[in-house]
Amino acid sequence: MDGKLAVIGLGSIGSMALWQASRISGSVVGFETASPGHGRSAVGGDTRLFRMIFRGDPGLYPIMKRSRALWAELEAETGQDILTRCGGLSIGAADGPYITSVLETTRVTGAEHSVLTRQNMAERYPQHNLHHDDVAIFDPNAGVLRTDRAVTAAVSAAQDNGATVHTNTPIEGIEETPEGVLITSAGRSWTFENVIITSGGWSRHFMPDYLKAQTQTKRLILTWFVAKDSARFSPARFPVFSRVHQDRAMYGAPAVDGVTVKATLDGGGRPTPDPDAVPRDLTAAEIQETTETVTGFLPGLNPSIIRADAFPELFTADGHPLLGPLNEGSRIYIATGFSGGGFKNATGFGHIAAHEALGKQHFSGLDFLRPERFKTT
């Protein structure tokens, strides 16, 4: 036996699962195809939004609260500045489906928030060009996460706790045996008591057919713009935002580098069967829609894309992650399929995965995330 637990893929979720596992076990090993935080995975793109206000299943809220606390713990443990707390805005028509849905979820969760009228927004956040019926929901606990810094900090913390990390080691096979879980790479093999698969778009290689049928790798784009007045788009003056108007949706983050503002279409991406062959360049249609949306939403940005990239992400049929054993009693645990919304809760999901895979704690109320939910469809 080569260890109690192996974590396959040290990206957004895997890095956090490794860090959490290293806190409770001295026999943890991480495997990464390239290097932790490499720019071709879903970690790429420098930043992600952290929010406590959202639309969706209220069952995610306890994970969000745990994630917020764990981001602070990671910062304290590593000395890294990872989460910039700048607040967040959800913007849309007052009676539209987006704002209505966000408020419905927020009433159930009890998350701290305030509703800003169009006039309030004009006074506090004039960077946004609003329509006559637009309002915003302000989330005082929101902010922007530094993705590459977070992942590398978590892996380093895990190593400081005694975890072993194998980089440039693509895993080719994962098989349960009577002895444990056998994993192989380039003629080498290891056996562990348990394995967590956190390989994002590459996870489908190791899934049973019932999960392959319910998942799809998609290509997500990210775009950045230069502000005409960068001071107006600093974290102190420009919260993270998510905005929906009719058929246009966009989210973004302030200029954490003092220069570029992230403003990106939020449309769920397009199917890309091979995560190793994601088209990185934007199409003419993507460029046009992005620049048109930025021109209408944020006139303080120069409407020319200064930087763009694309990344693979694994989506599930219902939009909820896959978090749990592949089957009842299985030693293979899967934490993937976050459908474009996993990074903000990466610490919380990593905490759950590590504790459950090591048999330290079982978390209730997560049936809507368990892989076996798809066995009945």
Solvent accessible surface area in square Angstrom, and as a share of the most:
residue,aa,sasa,rsa
1,M,131,0.58
2,D,76,0.40
3,G,8,0.08
4,K,93,0.39
5,L,0,0.00
6,A,0,0.00
7,V,0,0.00
8,I,7,0.04
9,G,12,0.12
10,L,0,0.00
11,G,16,0.16
12,S,23,0.15
13,I,9,0.05
14,G,0,0.00
15,S,0,0.00
16,M,0,0.00
17,A,0,0.00
18,L,0,0.00
19,W,0,0.00
20,Q,3,0.01
21,A,0,0.00
22,S,9,0.05
23,R,100,0.36
24,I,59,0.30
25,S,16,0.10
26,G,73,0.70
27,S,39,0.25
28,V,3,0.02
29,V,15,0.09
30,G,0,0.00
31,F,1,0.01
32,E,11,0.05
33,T,84,0.49
34,A,31,0.24
35,S,51,0.33
36,P,25,0.16
37,G,15,0.15
38,H,46,0.21
39,G,39,0.37
40,R,105,0.38
41,S,13,0.08
42,A,31,0.24
43,V,3,0.02
44,G,7,0.07
45,G,7,0.06
46,D,46,0.24
47,T,5,0.03
48,R,43,0.16
49,L,17,0.08
50,F,0,0.00
51,R,48,0.18
52,M,3,0.01
53,I,2,0.01
54,F,20,0.08
55,R,124,0.45
56,G,41,0.40
57,D,46,0.24
58,P,48,0.30
59,G,24,0.23
60,L,26,0.13
61,Y,28,0.11
62,P,70,0.44
63,I,3,0.01
64,M,2,0.01
65,K,96,0.41
66,R,71,0.26
67,S,0,0.00
68,R,82,0.30
69,A,56,0.43
70,L,11,0.05
71,W,0,0.00
72,A,45,0.35
73,E,70,0.32
74,L,0,0.00
75,E,28,0.13
76,A,89,0.69
77,E,77,0.34
78,T,40,0.23
79,G,68,0.65
80,Q,76,0.34
81,D,90,0.46
82,I,0,0.00
83,L,3,0.02
84,T,39,0.23
85,R,127,0.46
86,C,21,0.13
87,G,3,0.03
88,G,2,0.02
89,L,1,0.01
90,S,4,0.02
91,I,0,0.00
92,G,0,0.00
93,A,30,0.23
94,A,44,0.34
95,D,137,0.71
96,G,12,0.12
97,P,116,0.73
98,Y,15,0.06
99,I,1,0.01
100,T,56,0.33
101,S,34,0.22
102,V,1,0.01
103,L,29,0.15
104,E,97,0.43
105,T,9,0.05
106,T,3,0.01
107,R,168,0.61
108,V,107,0.62
109,T,26,0.15
110,G,62,0.60
111,A,3,0.03
112,E,111,0.50
113,H,69,0.31
114,S,49,0.31
115,V,77,0.44
116,L,8,0.04
117,T,68,0.40
118,R,110,0.40
119,Q,112,0.50
120,N,49,0.25
121,M,1,0.00
122,A,54,0.41
123,E,118,0.53
124,R,112,0.41
125,Y,24,0.09
126,P,70,0.44
127,Q,6,0.03
128,H,11,0.05
129,N,74,0.38
130,L,18,0.09
131,H,65,0.29
132,H,162,0.72
133,D,58,0.30
134,D,2,0.01
135,V,23,0.13
136,A,0,0.00
137,I,0,0.00
138,F,31,0.13
139,D,2,0.01
140,P,52,0.33
141,N,39,0.20
142,A,0,0.00
143,G,0,0.00
144,V,0,0.00
145,L,0,0.00
146,R,53,0.19
147,T,0,0.00
148,D,64,0.33
149,R,80,0.29
150,A,0,0.00
151,V,0,0.00
152,T,63,0.37
153,A,7,0.05
154,A,0,0.00
155,V,8,0.05
156,S,56,0.36
157,A,4,0.03
158,A,0,0.00
159,Q,85,0.38
160,D,125,0.65
161,N,59,0.30
162,G,51,0.49
163,A,10,0.08
164,T,64,0.37
165,V,28,0.16
166,H,47,0.21
167,T,57,0.33
168,N,112,0.57
169,T,18,0.11
170,P,61,0.38
171,I,18,0.09
172,E,115,0.52
173,G,24,0.23
174,I,30,0.15
175,E,101,0.45
176,E,77,0.34
177,T,39,0.23
178,P,136,0.85
179,E,118,0.53
180,G,0,0.00
181,V,0,0.00
182,L,54,0.27
183,I,0,0.00
184,T,44,0.26
185,S,4,0.03
186,A,84,0.65
187,G,85,0.82
188,R,135,0.49
189,S,67,0.43
190,W,21,0.07
191,T,28,0.17
192,F,1,0.00
193,E,57,0.26
194,N,26,0.13
195,V,0,0.00
196,I,0,0.00
197,I,0,0.00
198,T,9,0.05
199,S,17,0.11
200,G,21,0.21
201,G,3,0.03
202,W,59,0.21
203,S,0,0.00
204,R,72,0.26
205,H,120,0.54
206,F,37,0.15
207,M,10,0.04
208,P,40,0.25
209,D,115,0.60
210,Y,47,0.18
211,L,0,0.00
212,K,71,0.30
213,A,85,0.66
214,Q,42,0.19
215,T,11,0.07
216,Q,81,0.36
217,T,5,0.03
218,K,43,0.18
219,R,3,0.01
220,L,46,0.23
221,I,19,0.10
222,L,6,0.03
223,T,0,0.00
224,W,9,0.03
225,F,0,0.00
226,V,45,0.26
227,A,8,0.07
228,K,130,0.55
229,D,69,0.36
230,S,49,0.32
231,A,55,0.43
232,R,69,0.25
233,F,1,0.00
234,S,31,0.20
235,P,36,0.23
236,A,100,0.77
237,R,121,0.44
238,F,0,0.00
239,P,4,0.02
240,V,0,0.00
241,F,1,0.00
242,S,9,0.06
243,R,1,0.00
244,V,32,0.19
245,H,39,0.17
246,Q,155,0.69
247,D,125,0.65
248,R,63,0.23
249,A,24,0.19
250,M,0,0.00
251,Y,45,0.17
252,G,0,0.00
253,A,1,0.01
254,P,3,0.02
255,A,3,0.03
256,V,42,0.24
257,D,83,0.43
258,G,45,0.43
259,V,81,0.46
260,T,27,0.16
261,V,0,0.00
262,K,4,0.02
263,A,0,0.00
264,T,0,0.00
265,L,25,0.13
266,D,69,0.36
267,G,73,0.71
268,G,27,0.26
269,G,36,0.34
270,R,95,0.35
271,P,79,0.50
272,T,10,0.06
273,P,126,0.79
274,D,68,0.35
275,P,6,0.04
276,D,107,0.56
277,A,62,0.48
278,V,9,0.05
279,P,60,0.38
280,R,59,0.22
281,D,123,0.64
282,L,24,0.12
283,T,49,0.28
284,A,85,0.66
285,A,73,0.56
286,E,30,0.13
287,I,78,0.40
288,Q,108,0.48
289,E,66,0.30
290,T,0,0.00
291,T,28,0.16
292,E,80,0.36
293,T,4,0.02
294,V,0,0.00
295,T,75,0.43
296,G,33,0.31
297,F,9,0.04
298,L,0,0.00
299,P,66,0.41
300,G,11,0.11
301,L,2,0.01
302,N,60,0.31
303,P,65,0.41
304,S,75,0.49
305,I,41,0.21
306,I,102,0.52
307,R,101,0.37
308,A,40,0.31
309,D,24,0.12
310,A,0,0.00
311,F,9,0.04
312,P,1,0.00
313,E,20,0.09
314,L,0,0.00
315,F,25,0.10
316,T,12,0.07
317,A,73,0.57
318,D,67,0.35
319,G,41,0.39
320,H,43,0.19
321,P,10,0.06
322,L,0,0.00
323,L,0,0.00
324,G,0,0.00
325,P,50,0.31
326,L,12,0.06
327,N,55,0.28
328,E,160,0.72
329,G,73,0.71
330,S,21,0.13
331,R,105,0.38
332,I,12,0.06
333,Y,7,0.03
334,I,0,0.00
335,A,1,0.01
336,T,1,0.01
337,G,1,0.01
338,F,17,0.07
339,S,21,0.13
340,G,48,0.46
341,G,34,0.33
342,G,5,0.05
343,F,14,0.06
344,K,28,0.12
345,N,3,0.01
346,A,0,0.00
347,T,0,0.00
348,G,0,0.00
349,F,4,0.02
350,G,0,0.00
351,H,30,0.14
352,I,1,0.00
353,A,0,0.00
354,A,0,0.00
355,H,24,0.11
356,E,26,0.12
357,A,11,0.09
358,L,27,0.13
359,G,65,0.63
360,K,121,0.51
361,Q,88,0.39
362,H,141,0.63
363,F,16,0.07
364,S,98,0.63
365,G,62,0.60
366,L,10,0.05
367,D,114,0.59
368,F,38,0.16
369,L,0,0.00
370,R,33,0.12
371,P,1,0.01
372,E,65,0.29
373,R,45,0.16
374,F,14,0.06
375,K,101,0.43
376,T,123,0.71
377,T,121,0.70
